[in-house]
Amino acid sequence: MSENTTRNVRVRASELEGRAWLNTGDKNLTLQDLRGKIVILDFWTLCCINCLHVLDELRPLEEEFSDVLVTVGVHSPKFEHEADPVALAAAVDRYHITHPVLDDPELTTWQAYTARAWPTLVVVDPEGYIVAHLSGEGHVQGLTSLVRELVAEHEAKGTLHRGDGPYVPRPKAAGTYAFPGKAIELPAEFGPANLFGNRERTYLVADSARHRILQVAADLNTVINTYGGGDDPVNHPVKGHVDGTGTEARFNEPAGLALVPENLREQLGYDVLVADTVNHRLRSLNLRTGEVRTLAGNGVQRVIDGDNAITGDPNHIPAGVPATDIALSSPWDAVYSREAGQFIIAMAGTHQLFGYEPVNGTVSIFAGSGVEGLADGPADDAWFAQPSGIIEARDGSLWVACSETSGLRHVTFTDNGVQVTSAVGKGLFDFGFVDGDSDTARMQHPLGLTELPDGSIAVADTYNGAIRRWDPVTGTLGTLERGLDEP
């Protein structure tokens, strides 16, 4: 983590240049428009889990200093798809970004401010001078102190202007869902009975941007039950962390859903495990009573330092500590593994797979060293990069969508322990749209998986807007469908 907060050399901030502005009512902002305000430039890209962490870190700071501080998100894309203005607008809506955003697809402003990593934060004082240049996440405490100093300094000089900033909300879209993250088919016993007494097919959907879980009918549109989201989830979705029943419960961008094995449901007292992503927690849902409880996570994000290693020992979780006292980091998906005898969690924020043993209520690190990248081998040594989807195949092995390496990873249980191999994927900056074998095939930021009846793996190739098919027998990747919108 690099940091430079030296303020004895005054450097004038560069102009903000890009293709367009969002959250400003179609007004193009200049630095002169922001003169008198403390400005935080947040250089981000919509795929990056660390950037999403920073968005949430900044929210309390923006609220506390709402009359003197303006955050400007400078979107500097990594993937080709992220340069699409429609994709950026969708991300601004999905993550409820409440500050101006500059679309910088050519990296003009990124280069002017010598940004080198996602995320990068630059602080500009009310007179237009750069006073801090930071990379990585976890800076909010220092930023809070710096903003207080700048408020005192410039209020005394008469150069601080209080009042509303330039943010103008975008209109909210209607419809049943807002950026649904995951969906699972429920056993027939949880569906309503029809006129003939038969149970109808239903699905459970993580309606992520409205912070709720929906049980819907087979038409995928008729809502049967709602958990979380508040009373007006379309216009005023309510997020938070509250255990309870129905709409009284609170989630924060829930994503993954994992069905509890039938033989464990009565013993555990719940039917579905929920990866409550931005709450950094695992939650349970009892479909019979509607009760939501917290299973794991203390709500504090497990921290990664600038060398991509978890603070402390990346592969150590103290024994005997309750799961609700363990820090997690953006759990994105989950599945129950028969071979492992526990839920396996795609822990996107630490680039690892975690284990949650539901009977004993314990958390462990199942695979991944905590280094962001792509490396195969024994579970402890393997590298992942923002694992975002995980399934169990019929043979008991696990498949993982490794989104930041545009990869498809295979986790197998052998006599020599758990092994990780790569079906598709080469590295953090190797992506595209290519069918072929492991050496030639390319995807772009996949997020979801399912096993097809023939044992092949269907992949939601999200940024390519496609469904791809990996055939383990022939070792080749093909394409099933194109023209989709971030599946």
C-alpha positions as CSV (number, residue, x, y, z in Angstrom):
1,M,0.0,0.0,0.0
2,S,1.6,3.2,-1.1
3,E,0.9,6.5,0.5
4,N,2.0,10.1,0.0
5,T,0.4,12.8,2.1
6,T,3.2,15.3,1.9
7,R,1.7,18.8,1.8
8,N,4.8,21.1,1.7
9,V,5.0,21.0,-2.1
10,R,1.8,22.5,-3.6
11,V,0.8,20.8,-6.8
12,R,-2.2,22.1,-8.7
13,A,-4.8,19.5,-9.5
14,S,-5.3,18.6,-13.2
15,E,-8.6,19.2,-15.0
16,L,-11.2,16.4,-14.9
17,E,-11.6,15.2,-18.5
18,G,-13.5,12.3,-19.9
19,R,-16.4,11.2,-22.1
20,A,-19.4,12.1,-19.9
21,W,-20.6,12.7,-16.4
22,L,-23.2,10.8,-14.4
23,N,-25.1,11.8,-11.3
24,T,-24.9,15.5,-12.2
25,G,-28.1,16.1,-14.1
26,D,-26.2,15.9,-17.4
27,K,-23.9,18.8,-16.4
28,N,-20.2,18.6,-17.1
29,L,-18.2,19.5,-14.0
30,T,-14.9,21.3,-13.9
31,L,-12.5,21.8,-11.0
32,Q,-13.6,25.5,-10.9
33,D,-17.2,24.2,-10.2
34,L,-15.8,22.4,-7.2
35,R,-13.6,25.3,-5.9
36,G,-14.3,25.8,-2.2
37,K,-15.0,22.2,-1.6
38,I,-12.7,19.4,-0.4
39,V,-12.7,16.9,-3.2
40,I,-11.9,13.2,-3.1
41,L,-11.2,11.7,-6.5
42,D,-11.9,8.0,-6.3
43,F,-10.3,6.2,-9.3
44,W,-12.3,2.9,-9.6
45,T,-13.5,0.3,-12.1
46,L,-16.8,-1.5,-11.7
47,C,-15.3,-5.1,-11.6
48,C,-12.9,-4.5,-8.7
49,I,-13.9,-5.8,-5.3
50,N,-11.4,-3.5,-3.6
51,C,-13.1,-0.5,-5.4
52,L,-16.5,-1.7,-4.2
53,H,-15.1,-1.8,-0.6
54,V,-13.9,1.8,-1.0
55,L,-17.3,2.9,-2.1
56,D,-18.7,1.7,1.2
57,E,-15.8,3.0,3.2
58,L,-16.5,6.5,1.9
59,R,-20.2,6.6,2.6
60,P,-20.0,7.6,6.3
61,L,-17.3,10.2,5.4
62,E,-19.5,11.7,2.7
63,E,-22.5,11.8,5.1
64,E,-20.5,13.4,8.0
65,F,-19.0,16.1,5.7
66,S,-21.9,16.4,3.2
67,D,-21.8,20.3,3.2
68,V,-18.0,20.6,2.5
69,L,-16.9,17.4,0.8
70,V,-17.5,16.2,-2.8
71,T,-16.5,12.7,-3.9
72,V,-15.9,12.4,-7.6
73,G,-15.8,8.8,-8.9
74,V,-13.4,8.6,-11.9
75,H,-14.3,5.4,-13.7
76,S,-11.1,4.0,-15.3
77,P,-12.0,0.7,-16.9
78,K,-9.9,-2.5,-16.8
79,F,-12.0,-4.8,-18.9
80,E,-13.3,-3.9,-22.4
81,H,-16.9,-4.2,-21.3
82,E,-16.4,-1.7,-18.6
83,A,-15.7,1.0,-21.2
84,D,-19.3,0.7,-22.3
85,P,-21.2,3.7,-21.0
86,V,-24.4,1.6,-20.5
87,A,-22.5,-0.8,-18.3
88,L,-21.1,2.1,-16.3
89,A,-24.5,3.7,-15.8
90,A,-25.9,0.3,-14.7
91,A,-23.1,0.0,-12.1
92,V,-23.8,3.5,-10.7
93,D,-27.4,2.3,-10.2
94,R,-26.5,-1.1,-8.9
95,Y,-24.2,0.1,-6.2
96,H,-26.3,3.2,-5.2
97,I,-23.5,5.6,-5.9
98,T,-24.5,9.0,-4.6
99,H,-21.8,11.2,-5.9
100,P,-20.8,12.5,-9.4
101,V,-19.0,10.0,-11.6
102,L,-16.7,10.9,-14.5
103,D,-16.6,8.4,-17.4
104,D,-12.9,8.2,-18.3
105,P,-12.7,5.3,-20.8
106,E,-9.5,6.5,-22.4
107,L,-7.8,6.9,-19.0
108,T,-7.1,10.6,-19.6
109,T,-7.7,11.7,-16.0
110,W,-6.3,8.5,-14.7
111,Q,-3.0,9.3,-16.4
112,A,-3.1,13.0,-15.5
113,Y,-3.2,12.0,-11.8
114,T,-0.6,9.2,-12.3
115,A,-2.9,6.5,-10.9
116,R,-1.3,3.1,-11.0
117,A,-3.8,0.8,-9.2
118,W,-7.4,0.3,-8.5
119,P,-8.6,1.9,-6.3
120,T,-6.6,5.1,-6.1
121,L,-7.7,8.1,-4.0
122,V,-6.6,11.7,-4.5
123,V,-7.6,14.5,-2.2
124,V,-7.8,18.1,-3.5
125,D,-8.1,21.0,-1.2
126,P,-10.7,23.9,-1.6
127,E,-8.1,26.0,-3.5
128,G,-7.5,23.2,-6.0
129,Y,-4.2,21.7,-4.8
130,I,-3.5,18.0,-4.3
131,V,-2.9,17.2,-0.7
132,A,-3.0,13.4,-0.7
133,H,-2.5,10.5,-3.1
134,L,-3.4,7.0,-1.8
135,S,-3.7,3.6,-3.3
136,G,-5.7,0.6,-2.0
137,E,-8.5,0.4,0.5
138,G,-8.6,1.0,4.3
139,H,-7.8,4.7,4.3
140,V,-11.0,6.1,5.8
141,Q,-9.6,6.8,9.3
142,G,-6.7,8.9,7.8
143,L,-9.0,10.6,5.4
144,T,-11.4,11.6,8.2
145,S,-8.6,13.2,10.1
146,L,-7.3,15.0,6.9
147,V,-10.7,16.3,6.0
148,R,-11.2,17.7,9.5
149,E,-7.8,19.4,9.2
150,L,-8.7,20.9,5.9
151,V,-12.1,22.1,7.1
152,A,-10.4,24.0,10.0
153,E,-7.6,25.4,7.8
154,H,-9.8,26.7,5.0
155,E,-12.6,27.9,7.2
156,A,-10.0,30.1,8.9
157,K,-8.7,31.3,5.5
158,G,-12.2,31.9,4.2
159,T,-11.7,29.5,1.3
160,L,-14.2,26.9,2.4
161,H,-17.7,27.1,0.9
162,R,-20.5,25.2,2.8
163,G,-23.6,24.0,1.0
164,D,-25.0,21.4,-1.3
165,G,-22.7,19.6,-3.8
166,P,-23.3,18.9,-7.4
167,Y,-24.9,15.4,-7.0
168,V,-28.2,14.9,-8.8
169,P,-29.9,11.5,-8.4
170,R,-30.6,9.3,-11.4
171,P,-34.2,8.1,-11.9
172,K,-34.9,4.6,-10.4
173,A,-35.9,1.7,-12.6
174,A,-39.1,-0.2,-11.8
175,G,-39.7,-3.9,-12.3
176,T,-39.6,-7.0,-10.1
177,Y,-35.8,-7.1,-9.7
178,A,-32.9,-4.7,-9.4
179,F,-29.6,-6.4,-10.5
180,P,-30.5,-9.9,-9.2
181,G,-27.3,-11.7,-8.2
182,K,-28.1,-15.4,-7.9
183,A,-31.1,-17.8,-8.2
184,I,-31.7,-21.4,-7.1
185,E,-34.7,-23.7,-7.7
186,L,-36.4,-24.7,-4.5
187,P,-37.6,-28.2,-3.6
188,A,-41.3,-28.8,-4.3
189,E,-42.1,-28.9,-0.6
190,F,-41.6,-25.1,-0.4
191,G,-43.9,-24.2,-3.3
192,P,-47.6,-23.3,-2.9
193,A,-50.2,-26.0,-3.6
194,N,-52.3,-25.7,-6.8
195,L,-55.9,-26.6,-7.2
196,F,-55.0,-30.3,-7.6
197,G,-53.0,-30.3,-4.4
198,N,-49.6,-30.5,-6.2
199,R,-46.8,-28.2,-5.1
200,E,-45.8,-25.7,-7.7
201,R,-42.2,-25.0,-8.7
202,T,-40.6,-21.9,-7.2
203,Y,-37.3,-20.2,-7.2
204,L,-35.3,-18.1,-4.7
205,V,-33.6,-15.0,-6.1
206,A,-31.1,-12.7,-4.5
207,D,-32.5,-9.2,-5.5
208,S,-29.2,-7.7,-4.7
209,A,-29.6,-4.0,-5.4
210,R,-32.8,-3.9,-3.4
211,H,-31.2,-5.8,-0.5
212,R,-33.7,-8.6,-0.3
213,I,-34.4,-12.2,-1.1
214,L,-37.5,-13.1,-3.2
215,Q,-39.3,-16.4,-3.6
216,V,-41.0,-16.3,-7.0
217,A,-43.2,-18.5,-9.0
218,A,-42.2,-20.5,-12.1
219,D,-43.0,-17.5,-14.3
220,L,-40.0,-15.8,-12.5
221,N,-42.1,-12.7,-12.0
222,T,-44.9,-13.4,-9.4
223,V,-43.5,-12.8,-5.9
224,I,-44.6,-15.3,-3.3
225,N,-42.5,-14.2,-0.3
226,T,-40.1,-11.4,0.4
227,Y,-37.3,-11.3,3.0
228,G,-35.7,-7.9,3.6
229,G,-35.7,-4.7,1.5
230,G,-38.1,-2.6,3.6
231,D,-41.6,-1.5,2.8
232,D,-40.8,0.4,-0.4
233,P,-37.9,-1.5,-2.0
234,V,-38.3,0.0,-5.5
235,N,-38.1,3.6,-4.5
236,H,-36.4,3.4,-1.1
237,P,-34.7,0.0,-0.7
238,V,-33.5,-0.4,2.9
239,K,-30.2,-2.1,3.7
240,G,-28.6,-3.1,7.0
241,H,-28.0,-6.0,9.3
242,V,-31.1,-7.1,11.2
243,D,-32.2,-10.6,12.0
244,G,-35.9,-11.2,12.0
245,T,-38.8,-12.4,9.7
246,G,-40.1,-11.2,6.4
247,T,-39.5,-7.6,5.4
248,E,-38.3,-6.8,9.0
249,A,-35.0,-8.6,8.2
250,R,-32.2,-6.5,6.7
251,F,-29.5,-7.5,4.1
252,N,-26.8,-5.5,2.3
253,E,-26.5,-6.6,-1.3
254,P,-27.0,-10.3,-0.8
255,A,-25.6,-12.5,-3.6
256,G,-25.0,-16.2,-3.2
257,L,-27.7,-18.7,-2.1
258,A,-27.0,-22.3,-1.1
259,L,-29.6,-24.9,-0.3
260,V,-29.1,-26.8,2.9
261,P,-29.0,-30.6,2.3
262,E,-32.3,-32.2,3.2
263,N,-30.9,-34.4,5.9
264,L,-29.6,-31.3,7.8
265,R,-32.5,-28.9,7.5
266,E,-34.4,-29.9,10.6
267,Q,-31.2,-30.2,12.7
268,L,-29.9,-26.8,11.6
269,G,-33.3,-25.0,11.7
270,Y,-32.9,-23.3,8.3
271,D,-33.2,-24.2,4.7
272,V,-30.9,-21.7,2.8
273,L,-27.6,-20.1,3.5
274,V,-27.2,-16.6,2.1
275,A,-23.9,-14.9,1.3
276,D,-24.8,-11.4,2.6
277,T,-22.0,-9.8,0.6
278,V,-21.6,-6.1,1.8
279,N,-22.5,-7.1,5.4
280,H,-19.5,-9.5,5.2
281,R,-21.7,-12.1,6.8
282,L,-23.3,-15.5,6.2
283,R,-27.0,-15.5,7.0
284,S,-29.6,-18.3,7.3
285,L,-33.2,-18.3,6.0
286,N,-35.9,-20.7,7.3
287,L,-38.5,-20.9,4.4
288,R,-41.1,-22.3,6.8
289,T,-41.1,-19.5,9.3
290,G,-39.4,-16.7,7.3
291,E,-36.8,-16.2,10.0
292,V,-33.4,-14.8,9.0
293,R,-30.4,-15.3,11.4
294,T,-26.7,-14.6,11.3
295,L,-24.4,-17.6,11.1
296,A,-20.9,-16.2,10.6
297,G,-19.1,-12.9,10.3
298,N,-18.8,-10.0,12.7
299,G,-19.5,-7.3,10.1
300,V,-15.9,-6.1,10.0
301,Q,-14.2,-6.6,6.7
302,R,-11.3,-8.9,6.7
303,V,-8.4,-6.7,5.5
304,I,-5.9,-7.3,2.7
305,D,-2.8,-5.1,2.6
306,G,-1.0,-3.8,-0.4
307,D,1.0,-6.9,-1.0
308,N,-2.3,-8.9,-1.3
309,A,-1.7,-10.8,1.9
310,I,-4.3,-10.8,4.6
311,T,-3.2,-8.8,7.7
312,G,-1.6,-11.3,10.0
313,D,-1.4,-15.0,8.9
314,P,-3.6,-15.4,5.7
315,N,-4.3,-19.0,6.5
316,H,-5.0,-18.8,10.2
317,I,-8.3,-18.5,11.9
318,P,-8.1,-19.0,15.7
319,A,-9.6,-22.2,17.0
320,G,-12.6,-22.1,19.3
321,V,-13.7,-18.6,18.2
322,P,-17.4,-18.4,17.3
323,A,-18.1,-18.0,13.6
324,T,-19.9,-14.7,14.4
325,D,-16.7,-13.3,15.8
326,I,-14.7,-14.0,12.6
327,A,-14.1,-11.2,10.1
328,L,-15.1,-12.1,6.5
329,S,-14.7,-10.2,3.3
330,S,-17.4,-10.0,0.6
331,P,-18.7,-13.6,0.5
332,W,-20.2,-13.8,-3.0
333,D,-21.5,-17.3,-3.4
334,A,-21.8,-20.6,-1.5
335,V,-22.5,-24.3,-2.0
336,Y,-22.7,-27.3,0.3
337,S,-19.9,-29.8,-0.5
338,R,-20.6,-33.4,0.3
339,E,-16.9,-34.3,0.1
340,A,-15.9,-31.5,2.5
341,G,-18.9,-31.9,4.7
342,Q,-19.4,-28.2,4.9
343,F,-20.5,-25.1,3.0
344,I,-17.7,-23.7,0.7
345,I,-17.8,-20.0,0.4
346,A,-16.4,-17.9,-2.5
347,M,-14.8,-15.2,-0.4
348,A,-14.3,-12.6,-3.2
349,G,-12.7,-10.0,-0.9
350,T,-9.7,-12.1,0.2
351,H,-9.4,-14.2,-3.1
352,Q,-10.0,-17.4,-1.3
353,L,-12.5,-20.2,-0.6
354,F,-13.7,-20.4,3.0
355,G,-15.4,-23.3,4.8
356,Y,-18.4,-23.0,7.1
357,E,-19.1,-26.1,9.1
358,P,-22.8,-25.6,10.0
359,V,-23.2,-28.2,12.8
360,N,-20.3,-26.9,14.9
361,G,-20.7,-23.3,13.6
362,T,-17.0,-22.9,12.7
363,V,-15.2,-21.0,9.9
364,S,-12.0,-22.0,8.2
365,I,-9.9,-21.2,5.2
366,F,-10.5,-24.0,2.7
367,A,-8.3,-23.0,-0.3
368,G,-6.2,-20.0,-1.5
369,S,-3.2,-18.3,-0.1
370,G,-4.7,-14.9,-0.2
371,V,-2.6,-13.8,-3.1
372,E,-4.7,-12.3,-6.0
373,G,-3.9,-14.1,-9.2
374,L,-4.0,-17.5,-10.9
375,A,-1.8,-20.4,-9.7
376,D,-2.7,-24.1,-9.5
377,G,-1.7,-26.7,-7.0
378,P,-2.5,-27.8,-3.5
379,A,-5.4,-25.9,-1.8
380,D,-3.1,-23.9,0.5
381,D,-0.8,-22.7,-2.3
382,A,-3.4,-21.9,-5.0
383,W,-4.1,-18.4,-6.0
384,F,-7.6,-17.1,-6.8
385,A,-8.8,-13.7,-8.0
386,Q,-12.2,-12.6,-6.7
387,P,-14.0,-15.9,-6.8
388,S,-17.6,-15.1,-7.5
389,G,-19.4,-18.3,-8.4
390,I,-19.2,-21.8,-7.0
391,I,-21.0,-25.1,-7.6
392,E,-20.7,-28.7,-6.7
393,A,-20.7,-31.2,-9.6
394,R,-22.4,-34.6,-9.4
395,D,-19.0,-36.2,-9.0
396,G,-18.4,-34.2,-5.8
397,S,-15.8,-31.8,-7.3
398,L,-16.2,-28.0,-7.2
399,W,-16.1,-25.5,-10.0
400,V,-15.3,-21.9,-9.4
401,A,-15.8,-18.8,-11.5
402,C,-12.6,-16.8,-10.9
403,S,-13.8,-13.5,-12.2
404,E,-10.7,-11.2,-12.2
405,T,-8.7,-13.8,-14.1
406,S,-11.6,-14.5,-16.4
407,G,-11.1,-18.1,-15.3
408,L,-12.8,-21.4,-14.6
409,R,-11.2,-23.3,-11.8
410,H,-11.7,-26.9,-10.8
411,V,-11.3,-28.1,-7.2
412,T,-10.9,-31.9,-6.7
413,F,-10.5,-34.1,-3.7
414,T,-7.6,-36.5,-4.1
415,D,-5.6,-38.9,-2.0
416,N,-3.0,-36.1,-1.8
417,G,-5.5,-33.6,-0.5
418,V,-7.5,-30.8,-2.2
419,Q,-6.1,-29.8,-5.5
420,V,-6.9,-26.7,-7.7
421,T,-6.5,-26.7,-11.5
422,S,-7.5,-24.2,-14.2
423,A,-9.8,-25.2,-17.1
424,V,-9.9,-21.6,-18.5
425,G,-7.8,-18.6,-17.6
426,K,-4.2,-17.4,-17.7
427,G,-3.9,-14.2,-15.6
428,L,-5.4,-10.9,-14.4
429,F,-5.1,-9.2,-17.7
430,D,-5.8,-12.1,-20.1
431,F,-9.4,-11.9,-21.3
432,G,-11.5,-11.9,-24.5
433,F,-14.0,-14.0,-26.4
434,V,-12.4,-17.1,-27.8
435,D,-13.7,-20.7,-28.0
436,G,-11.1,-23.5,-27.8
437,D,-9.0,-25.5,-25.5
438,S,-7.4,-24.4,-22.2
439,D,-4.5,-22.7,-23.9
440,T,-6.6,-20.6,-26.3
441,A,-10.0,-20.2,-24.7
442,R,-10.9,-16.7,-23.2
443,M,-13.7,-15.3,-21.2
444,Q,-14.4,-11.9,-19.7
445,H,-15.2,-11.6,-15.9
446,P,-17.5,-14.7,-15.4
447,L,-19.8,-14.7,-12.4
448,G,-22.0,-17.7,-12.4
449,L,-22.0,-21.5,-13.0
450,T,-24.2,-24.5,-13.3
451,E,-23.8,-28.1,-14.3
452,L,-25.7,-29.3,-17.3
453,P,-27.3,-32.8,-17.6
454,D,-24.4,-34.1,-19.6
455,G,-21.8,-33.1,-17.0
456,S,-20.5,-30.1,-18.8
457,I,-20.3,-26.7,-17.1
458,A,-22.3,-23.7,-18.2
459,V,-20.7,-20.4,-17.4
460,A,-22.3,-17.0,-17.2
461,D,-19.6,-15.1,-19.1
462,T,-20.8,-11.9,-17.7
463,Y,-18.8,-9.1,-19.4
464,N,-19.1,-10.9,-22.8
465,G,-22.9,-11.1,-22.4
466,A,-22.8,-14.8,-23.1
467,I,-23.4,-18.3,-21.8
468,R,-20.4,-20.5,-22.4
469,R,-20.0,-24.3,-22.1
470,W,-16.9,-26.1,-20.8
471,D,-16.7,-29.7,-21.8
472,P,-14.5,-31.6,-19.3
473,V,-14.3,-34.6,-21.6
474,T,-12.9,-32.8,-24.6
475,G,-11.3,-30.0,-22.6
476,T,-12.8,-27.3,-24.8
477,L,-14.9,-24.1,-24.3
478,G,-17.8,-23.4,-26.6
479,T,-20.6,-20.8,-26.7
480,L,-24.3,-21.5,-26.0
481,E,-25.8,-18.1,-26.2
482,R,-24.8,-14.5,-26.9
483,G,-26.5,-11.1,-26.7
484,L,-27.4,-11.2,-23.0
485,D,-27.0,-8.3,-20.5
486,E,-24.4,-9.1,-17.9
487,P,-25.7,-12.6,-17.0
